[in-house]
């Protein structure tokens, strides 16, 4: 599979497949299929991403990075909600928005301003 197969996937609440997924499911699919790592239980627990407090829990098991690389996970805000995306290039992110379809976007100033954090090593989460 190549990254083009993951553009245009329809949004589906709790979805974890190429026929429909949410932002967490998209990260899990692309991490596994394109970058070759499992995100452990992230694909089973959407609520893990629902608060900044929960996101802070992964700081012990994931590396916070300033310069993203393909495969790194982006955590950002959008209309007061927390969302995730996955870097597919150093300045390009694959995102999924509620009610839309997945798409690749430039990691521009607008998205940078809404970034909470960028993590490398998210696959280690939920191993406690």
Kinemage of the C-alpha trace (Angstrom):
@kinemage 1
@onewidth
@group {chain A} dominant
@subgroup {mainchain}
@vectorlist {calphas} color= white
{ca unk a 1} P 0.000 0.000 0.000
{ca unk a 2} L 1.101 3.569 -0.533
{ca unk a 3} L -0.067 6.736 1.146
{ca unk a 4} L -2.470 7.555 -1.707
{ca unk a 5} L -4.624 4.619 -0.561
{ca unk a 6} L -5.273 6.489 2.698
{ca unk a 7} L -6.488 9.746 1.157
{ca unk a 8} L -10.254 10.060 0.814
{ca unk a 9} L -11.219 7.549 3.511
{ca unk a 10} L -14.629 8.573 4.874
{ca unk a 11} L -14.981 9.539 8.519
{ca unk a 12} L -16.661 6.943 10.723
{ca unk a 13} L -16.937 7.296 14.478
{ca unk a 14} L -14.882 4.532 16.079
{ca unk a 15} L -13.894 3.224 12.639
{ca unk a 16} L -10.630 1.322 12.351
{ca unk a 17} L -10.572 0.250 8.717
{ca unk a 18} L -9.809 1.654 5.299
{ca unk a 19} L -13.541 1.805 4.486
{ca unk a 20} L -14.121 4.249 7.362
{ca unk a 21} L -12.271 5.527 10.395
{ca unk a 22} L -11.824 8.413 12.774
{ca unk a 23} L -8.596 10.320 13.458
{ca unk a 24} L -7.232 7.708 15.893
{ca unk a 25} L -8.089 4.883 13.507
{ca unk a 26} L -6.349 6.675 10.643
{ca unk a 27} L -3.173 7.058 12.710
{ca unk a 28} L -3.302 3.361 13.643
{ca unk a 29} L -3.861 2.228 10.037
{ca unk a 30} L -1.088 4.344 8.551
{ca unk a 31} L 1.349 3.576 11.373
{ca unk a 32} L 0.870 -0.153 10.783
{ca unk a 33} L 0.516 -0.302 6.996
{ca unk a 34} L 2.947 2.416 5.881
{ca unk a 35} L 5.430 2.842 8.721
{ca unk a 36} L 5.435 -0.739 10.000
{ca unk a 37} L 4.631 -0.279 13.666
{ca unk a 38} L 1.643 -1.044 15.832
{ca unk a 39} L 0.170 1.666 18.005
{ca unk a 40} L -0.749 -0.950 20.600
{ca unk a 41} L -4.227 -0.231 21.952
{ca unk a 42} L -4.602 3.268 20.526
{ca unk a 43} L -6.927 1.937 17.851
{ca unk a 44} L -9.218 0.507 20.526
{ca unk a 45} L -9.414 3.507 22.838
{ca unk a 46} L -10.544 6.803 21.418
{ca unk a 47} L -11.044 8.221 24.867
{ca unk a 48} L -7.271 8.106 25.362
{ca unk a 49} L -7.081 11.210 23.175
{ca unk a 50} L -9.975 13.079 24.753
{ca unk a 51} L -8.082 15.262 27.197
{ca unk a 52} L -4.757 16.980 27.450
{ca unk a 53} L -4.307 15.231 30.808
{ca unk a 54} L -4.532 11.853 29.069
{ca unk a 55} L -2.095 12.942 26.379
{ca unk a 56} L 0.393 14.009 29.031
{ca unk a 57} L 0.430 10.418 30.306
{ca unk a 58} L 2.336 9.245 27.229
{ca unk a 59} L 5.270 11.564 27.846
{ca unk a 60} L 6.930 8.807 29.887
{ca unk a 61} L 6.747 6.315 27.022
{ca unk a 62} L 7.003 8.476 23.897
{ca unk a 63} L 9.526 11.072 22.832
{ca unk a 64} L 8.373 14.649 22.387
{ca unk a 65} L 9.992 16.029 19.224
{ca unk a 66} L 10.422 19.468 17.661
{ca unk a 67} L 11.306 18.396 14.119
{ca unk a 68} L 8.797 15.869 12.843
{ca unk a 69} L 9.685 12.907 10.669
{ca unk a 70} L 7.388 10.610 8.713
{ca unk a 71} L 5.565 8.312 11.136
{ca unk a 72} L 5.487 10.815 14.015
{ca unk a 73} L 2.088 11.438 15.607
{ca unk a 74} L 0.675 14.958 15.756
{ca unk a 75} L -1.707 15.949 18.558
{ca unk a 76} L -3.538 19.231 17.912
{ca unk a 77} L -6.698 21.144 18.673
{ca unk a 78} L -9.529 21.821 16.261
{ca unk a 79} L -12.633 23.673 17.399
{ca unk a 80} L -11.879 22.892 21.063
{ca unk a 81} L -11.437 19.174 20.361
{ca unk a 82} L -8.212 17.221 20.444
{ca unk a 83} L -7.303 15.459 17.198
{ca unk a 84} L -4.465 13.338 15.920
{ca unk a 85} L -2.710 13.029 12.611
{ca unk a 86} L 0.388 11.304 11.329
{ca unk a 87} L 3.274 12.877 9.475
{ca unk a 88} L 3.742 11.427 6.006
{ca unk a 89} L 6.574 13.832 5.152
{ca unk a 90} L 8.475 16.269 7.394
{ca unk a 91} L 6.051 19.078 6.435
{ca unk a 92} L 2.950 17.091 5.470
{ca unk a 93} L 0.370 15.452 7.730
{ca unk a 94} L -2.424 13.000 7.027
{ca unk a 95} L -5.551 14.062 8.927
{ca unk a 96} L -9.151 12.995 9.397
{ca unk a 97} L -11.873 15.438 10.375
{ca unk a 98} L -15.328 14.576 11.728
{ca unk a 99} L -17.812 14.262 8.894
{ca unk a 100} L -15.183 14.560 6.154
{ca unk a 101} L -12.585 12.394 4.505
{ca unk a 102} L -8.903 11.870 5.185
{ca unk a 103} L -6.512 14.243 3.464
{ca unk a 104} L -2.907 15.267 3.352
{ca unk a 105} L -2.222 18.830 4.427
{ca unk a 106} L 0.848 20.995 4.713
{ca unk a 107} L 2.128 21.445 8.254
{ca unk a 108} L 1.725 25.202 8.006
{ca unk a 109} L 1.725 28.008 10.553
{ca unk a 110} L -2.010 27.620 11.180
{ca unk a 111} L -1.631 23.982 12.167
{ca unk a 112} L 1.577 24.692 14.076
{ca unk a 113} L -0.288 27.214 16.259
{ca unk a 114} L -2.841 24.535 17.210
{ca unk a 115} L -0.254 21.831 17.868
{ca unk a 116} L -0.220 20.434 21.383
{ca unk a 117} L 2.648 18.027 20.768
{ca unk a 118} L 4.413 15.740 18.318
{ca unk a 119} L 5.445 12.294 19.471
{ca unk a 120} L 7.803 9.640 18.243
{ca unk a 121} L 7.449 6.199 19.774
{ca unk a 122} L 3.693 6.246 20.408
{ca unk a 123} L 3.706 2.521 19.658
{ca unk a 124} L 5.028 1.980 23.180
{ca unk a 125} L 1.878 3.369 24.785
{ca unk a 126} L -0.481 1.211 26.814
{ca unk a 127} L 2.219 -1.283 27.744
{ca unk a 128} L 1.892 -0.493 31.457
